[in-house]
Amino acid sequence: MTETSDITAITQLVVRERESRDMGFWNRMRDCFHADAEVNISWFQGLGHDFVTASKGMAERGMLAKHRLGPVLVTLNGERALATLSGIIDIPTEIEGKQFTLSAHCLMIYRVSKRQGTWRLSSFEVIYRRDEFVPVIIGQTAQLPEQLLASFRQSYRNLSYSLHLKGYQPSKELAGEDKPETVKAIYEKVYRWLGLPVPD
Protein backbone atom coordinates (compact mmCIF):
# COMPACT_ATOMS: atom_id res chain seq x y z
CA MET A 1 0.00 0.00 0.00
CA THR A 2 2.86 2.38 0.77
CA GLU A 3 4.41 1.78 -2.65
CA THR A 4 1.06 2.33 -4.35
CA SER A 5 0.47 5.61 -2.52
CA ASP A 6 3.99 6.80 -3.37
CA ILE A 7 3.52 6.02 -7.06
CA THR A 8 0.20 7.87 -7.03
CA ALA A 9 1.77 10.87 -5.28
CA ILE A 10 4.67 11.01 -7.76
CA THR A 11 2.39 10.65 -10.77
CA GLN A 12 0.16 13.47 -9.54
CA LEU A 13 3.22 15.61 -8.82
CA VAL A 14 4.52 15.29 -12.38
CA VAL A 15 1.13 16.02 -13.93
CA ARG A 16 0.60 18.93 -11.50
CA GLU A 17 3.91 20.51 -12.51
CA ARG A 18 3.07 20.35 -16.23
CA GLU A 19 -0.53 21.53 -15.79
CA SER A 20 0.68 24.41 -13.63
CA ARG A 21 3.11 25.37 -16.40
CA ASP A 22 0.35 25.33 -19.02
CA MET A 23 -2.22 27.18 -16.91
CA GLY A 24 0.10 29.77 -15.39
CA PHE A 25 -0.29 28.53 -11.80
CA TRP A 26 3.22 29.72 -10.98
CA ASN A 27 3.18 29.35 -7.19
CA ARG A 28 1.77 25.82 -7.47
CA MET A 29 4.42 25.00 -10.08
CA ARG A 30 7.19 26.34 -7.83
CA ASP A 31 5.99 24.15 -4.96
CA CYS A 32 6.56 21.06 -7.12
CA PHE A 33 10.36 21.56 -7.03
CA HIS A 34 12.88 21.14 -4.25
CA ALA A 35 14.89 24.34 -3.77
CA ASP A 36 18.02 22.69 -5.23
CA ALA A 37 16.24 20.99 -8.15
CA GLU A 38 17.96 21.22 -11.54
CA VAL A 39 16.33 21.79 -14.94
CA ASN A 40 18.09 21.15 -18.25
CA ILE A 41 15.91 21.63 -21.35
CA SER A 42 16.19 23.31 -24.75
CA TRP A 43 15.85 26.92 -23.60
CA PHE A 44 16.72 26.79 -19.89
CA GLN A 45 19.50 25.37 -17.72
CA GLY A 46 19.42 26.14 -14.02
CA LEU A 47 17.50 25.73 -10.77
CA GLY A 48 13.87 24.65 -10.69
CA HIS A 49 12.58 27.77 -8.95
CA ASP A 50 14.37 29.95 -11.49
CA PHE A 51 12.81 27.81 -14.23
CA VAL A 52 9.38 28.74 -12.91
CA THR A 53 10.26 32.43 -13.02
CA ALA A 54 11.65 32.04 -16.54
CA SER A 55 8.53 30.12 -17.65
CA LYS A 56 6.37 32.98 -16.41
CA GLY A 57 8.55 35.39 -18.38
CA MET A 58 8.22 33.24 -21.48
CA ALA A 59 4.43 33.29 -21.18
CA GLU A 60 4.46 37.06 -20.74
CA ARG A 61 6.46 37.32 -23.98
CA GLY A 62 3.64 35.52 -25.79
CA MET A 63 5.25 32.08 -26.12
CA LEU A 64 2.38 30.01 -24.76
CA ALA A 65 3.57 26.40 -24.85
CA LYS A 66 1.12 23.62 -24.02
CA HIS A 67 1.86 19.98 -23.29
CA ARG A 68 0.19 16.74 -24.35
CA LEU A 69 1.19 14.06 -21.87
CA GLY A 70 1.31 10.28 -22.05
CA PRO A 71 1.08 7.91 -19.06
CA VAL A 72 3.66 8.33 -16.29
CA LEU A 73 5.98 5.40 -15.52
CA VAL A 74 7.37 5.50 -11.97
CA THR A 75 10.41 3.50 -10.82
CA LEU A 76 10.82 3.58 -7.03
CA ASN A 77 13.88 2.94 -4.89
CA GLY A 78 13.27 3.96 -1.29
CA GLU A 79 12.86 7.71 -1.04
CA ARG A 80 14.05 8.30 -4.58
CA ALA A 81 12.13 7.71 -7.80
CA LEU A 82 12.36 8.17 -11.53
CA ALA A 83 9.28 9.32 -13.45
CA THR A 84 9.24 9.21 -17.26
CA LEU A 85 6.54 10.02 -19.78
CA SER A 86 6.26 10.64 -23.49
CA GLY A 87 4.96 14.08 -24.37
CA ILE A 88 4.37 16.57 -27.17
CA ILE A 89 5.13 20.26 -26.65
CA ASP A 90 2.88 22.49 -28.75
CA ILE A 91 4.00 26.08 -29.34
CA PRO A 92 2.07 28.58 -31.51
CA THR A 93 4.58 30.14 -33.91
CA GLU A 94 4.15 32.92 -36.46
CA ILE A 95 6.25 32.67 -39.62
CA GLU A 96 5.93 35.19 -42.45
CA GLY A 97 2.68 36.41 -40.95
CA LYS A 98 1.16 32.93 -40.98
CA GLN A 99 0.20 30.82 -37.97
CA PHE A 100 1.82 27.45 -37.33
CA THR A 101 1.95 25.03 -34.39
CA LEU A 102 5.38 23.71 -33.50
CA SER A 103 4.99 20.17 -32.10
CA ALA A 104 8.07 18.70 -30.41
CA HIS A 105 7.97 15.00 -29.51
CA CYS A 106 10.03 14.01 -26.50
CA LEU A 107 10.52 11.82 -23.45
CA MET A 108 10.33 13.80 -20.20
CA ILE A 109 12.49 12.57 -17.33
CA TYR A 110 12.00 13.61 -13.72
CA ARG A 111 14.12 12.66 -10.73
CA VAL A 112 11.91 12.78 -7.66
CA SER A 113 12.84 12.54 -3.98
CA LYS A 114 10.97 12.46 -0.69
CA ARG A 115 12.19 14.86 1.99
CA GLN A 116 10.47 15.35 5.31
CA GLY A 117 7.66 13.12 4.11
CA THR A 118 6.92 15.03 0.89
CA TRP A 119 7.73 14.09 -2.72
CA ARG A 120 9.09 16.92 -4.86
CA LEU A 121 11.05 17.15 -8.08
CA SER A 122 14.85 16.98 -7.93
CA SER A 123 15.40 17.43 -11.65
CA PHE A 124 13.65 17.78 -15.01
CA GLU A 125 15.28 16.83 -18.31
CA VAL A 126 14.11 15.84 -21.77
CA ILE A 127 15.18 13.43 -24.48
CA TYR A 128 14.20 15.01 -27.80
CA ARG A 129 12.88 12.79 -30.59
CA ARG A 130 11.56 14.84 -33.51
CA ASP A 131 9.48 17.91 -34.26
CA GLU A 132 7.44 19.55 -36.99
CA PHE A 133 5.52 22.67 -37.93
CA VAL A 134 1.83 22.22 -38.76
CA PRO A 135 -0.08 25.11 -40.39
CA VAL A 136 -3.13 26.32 -38.50
CA ILE A 137 -4.82 26.83 -41.87
CA ILE A 138 -4.20 23.74 -43.96
CA GLY A 139 -2.37 24.47 -47.20
CA GLN A 140 -0.45 27.51 -46.00
CA THR A 141 3.34 27.33 -46.28
CA ALA A 142 6.35 29.42 -45.29
CA GLN A 143 9.96 29.56 -46.40
CA LEU A 144 12.38 28.69 -43.60
CA PRO A 145 16.06 29.72 -43.58
CA GLU A 146 17.86 26.52 -44.57
CA GLN A 147 21.32 27.59 -43.39
CA LEU A 148 20.07 28.55 -39.94
CA LEU A 149 18.03 25.36 -39.62
CA ALA A 150 21.08 23.30 -40.55
CA SER A 151 22.90 24.76 -37.53
CA PHE A 152 20.36 23.27 -35.13
CA ARG A 153 20.21 19.69 -33.81
CA GLN A 154 18.10 17.35 -35.93
CA SER A 155 16.01 15.96 -33.07
CA TYR A 156 14.81 19.42 -32.00
CA ARG A 157 15.58 21.55 -35.06
CA ASN A 158 12.17 23.17 -35.54
CA LEU A 159 11.80 23.72 -31.80
CA SER A 160 15.13 25.53 -31.85
CA TYR A 161 13.92 27.73 -34.70
CA SER A 162 10.69 28.55 -32.88
CA LEU A 163 12.71 29.52 -29.79
CA HIS A 164 15.12 31.53 -31.96
CA LEU A 165 12.21 33.60 -33.29
CA LYS A 166 11.42 34.63 -29.70
CA GLY A 167 15.00 35.58 -28.90
CA TYR A 168 16.10 32.39 -27.10
CA GLN A 169 19.39 30.59 -27.76
CA PRO A 170 18.64 26.86 -27.48
CA SER A 171 21.36 24.55 -26.22
CA LYS A 172 22.92 22.18 -28.75
CA GLU A 173 24.19 19.76 -26.10
CA LEU A 174 20.98 18.08 -24.96
CA ALA A 175 19.92 14.44 -25.11
CA GLY A 176 18.35 13.61 -28.46
CA GLU A 177 17.73 10.55 -30.57
CA ASP A 178 19.87 12.00 -33.36
CA LYS A 179 22.82 11.31 -31.02
CA PRO A 180 22.20 7.94 -29.31
CA GLU A 181 25.22 8.39 -27.04
CA THR A 182 23.47 11.35 -25.37
CA VAL A 183 20.41 9.20 -24.63
CA LYS A 184 22.62 6.49 -23.14
CA ALA A 185 24.43 9.06 -21.00
CA ILE A 186 21.27 10.55 -19.51
CA TYR A 187 19.89 7.11 -18.63
CA GLU A 188 23.15 6.12 -16.98
CA LYS A 189 23.13 9.34 -14.98
CA VAL A 190 19.56 9.17 -13.70
CA TYR A 191 19.70 5.47 -12.83
CA ARG A 192 23.03 5.97 -11.04
CA TRP A 193 21.31 8.65 -8.94
CA LEU A 194 18.37 6.31 -8.39
CA GLY A 195 20.72 3.54 -7.20
CA LEU A 196 19.50 0.96 -9.72
CA PRO A 197 20.98 -0.52 -12.92
CA VAL A 198 19.79 0.75 -16.28
CA PRO A 199 17.17 -1.70 -17.64
CA ASP A 200 18.41 -4.07 -20.34
N, C-alpha and C positions, 0 to 999 in steps of 0.2 A: 504493500500500500504506500509506503514511503517513496519508493522508486516511482510509482505511478503519479503520485502528487508532485514530485519534483519534475518529471517530464512534462506534466500539464503546466506547471508554473513557468518552466523555461520556454515552452511553446508559446504561451500567452505573452511572455516578455518580448520575444522576438517579433511577434505580430504587432504588439502594442508599440514597439519602437518604430516600425515601418508605418503603421497607421498614423502615429503622431507626426511623423515626417510629412506624410501626404496631406494631413488635415491642418497642419500648423499648430499643433498642440505642443508648443516648445517646452514648457515646464515639465509636462508629462514625458516628453522625449528625453529630456535631460536626466530625469529620475531613473531612466532605464540603464544608465551607464555608471559604473564605478568612477570615482574621481580620477583614477590613473588609467582608465581604459584608453586603448589606442585604436585609431581608425586609419586605414590605408586603402583609399579608393582612387578612382580616376582623377578627381579634381581636388581631393583633400588628403593631407597626411598630418596627423597630429592627435591631440587628446580628444576624447569623446565629447566632453562638455564644450570644447571649442568647435567641434564639428556641428553641434546643435546651433551655436551662434552663427556659424558660417552658413548652415542650411537655411536659417531664417533670413540671412542676408541674400542668399541666392533667390529665395522666394520673393523678396522685396524688389529684386532686380528683374522680376518677371519670368524667371526660369522655373516653371511650376512642374517639376517632375512628379510622376505618379508611379506606383509599383503594383505589378500583378504578381502574386505570390503563389508558389506551389506548396505542397505539404512540408512540414518541418520534421526533419529527422534528428533525434536527440541521442547522443552517445554519452552516457554517464560514467564517471569514475570518482566516487566519493563526493566531495564538494566542488568538483570541477566537471564541466560538460562541454561538449561540442554540439552546436546546432547548425545544420546546413539545410538550405532550401534553394530550389531553382526559382528564378524570378525573371521578370521582364521590366525594364525601366522605360517608361514612356515619357518623352520630353517634347512638348510642342516647339517647333522650330520654324522660323520664317526664313525663306531663301528666295531672293529675287522677288520679294513682295508676295510670295505664295506660301501657303501654310502646309507644313509637313509634320508628321509625328516620327520622331526618332525612337526606335524600339531597340534596346540593347538587351540581349539575352545573356544571362550570367548565372553563376552559382554563388550564393551569398554564404559566408562562413562567419559564424559568431563563436568566440570563446566566452564561456559563461562561468561565473564562480559564485559560490554562496559565502557571504560574509555576514556574521552576526545574524544568521538565520534567514537572510534575504538573498535571492538570486538577482544578480545584475550582470550587465555585459562587461567583459574584460577586453574584448576587441571586436572589430568588424572589418572584414576584408572581403574581396570579391575575386572570383575567377571569371574572366571575360571569355565569352564563347563566340558570338557574332552579333552584328547589328545591321539595321537597315532603315532607310527613310521611306515612309509611306505617305503619299499625298492625301490631304484631307478631302480634296475634290479629285476623284479618280480621273486620270488622264492628264493631269497637270504635270509638268516636268520642270527641272531647273538644271542649269549647267554648274557643276561643282569644279573647283580648282584642282586639277589632277596632280599637279606637283606638290601642293600642300597636303592633299590626301595621302600621297605616297610617303610622306614623312611620318605619318601616324602608324601605330601598330594595327595589324590586320584584324585582330580579334575585337578591337574597340575603335576602329577607324572613324566610323560615322559619328559615334558618340564624342570622340575627340574633336571632330569638326563642329558639332553642335555646341560643345563647351567653348571652343575657340571663338565662335561668333558672339558669345557673351563675355569675352575677355578673360576666360580661364586658360591656364596652361596645363593641360593634362599630362600626368606622368607617363613616361614610356617604359617604366620598369616594373609594371604590375604583372600579376599572374594572368596568363591568357593561353587559350588552347592553340594559338599560333606558335607558342614556344612551350612544348610539353615539359621541359626541364623546370620552368617556373611553376607549373602545376604540381609537379613532384615535390619541389622545394617547400611550397606552402603547406602541403599535406604533412610532410615530415616535421615541419615546425609546429603545427597545431597539435598533432598527435604526441609529439615529444612533450609539449606543455601539458597535455591531458594525462600523460603517463601510461599510454597504451601504444601498442604497435600499429602501424598503418595497415589497414585491411589489405589482404592479398586475394 
